[in-house]
């Protein structure tokens, strides 16, 4: 309960709230519930489950590579193009042959170029077919 200073009366806290400062903001939840960012208490679900809008626990889906779990709707959705593992629109791991930028997008460098610290494809030395940095060839051009 809390003191409603407008009417000088003690009033009940919201459902599942043990201690509150007003009718909508909980400070401590009752056992078995968890305090949410919005100041309300929801039932806690066991590991591997999430709490639904229908006030029940539902199993969290496992998503395949190139997809991610949209926790709001418990559905697997596609990652950005050429991204193997992502967190929504931000790529965390690119598919084979692609490089990840700081912004979380996947970039593929053509033969004769390398992915540099400037997050762009830069040219290898003139006689390199492929390289890891400007001065480090991994394959030479034919005849070199």
C-alpha angles and dihedrals in degrees: 000000000000136000113257099209093194092067099017092235135124112246134186123263120237120283114296091009118128099182126019141168094212140351094285106031118074122195099183128021128215119257114287093029132090130218111245127207090257091061095254130117123239130181113269117238126212120258112289092030135088133206114253130210086251088066096251138108119254128187115258111241122236112228129213124238113287090033135081135202115256097208094196091068101015092237133131112242131186120270119228116286116296091005117131098186126020147162101225110299094350116089118223098179128018127216120262114297094022130104125216121234125212088253090059101253127128121242127188118204119210124234110287093034137082135204106254136197087262085068092241135106107263128192121261121225112293095257095047121100090189133003142174094216134002095275100032114081119192094185130016126224113258112278094022 
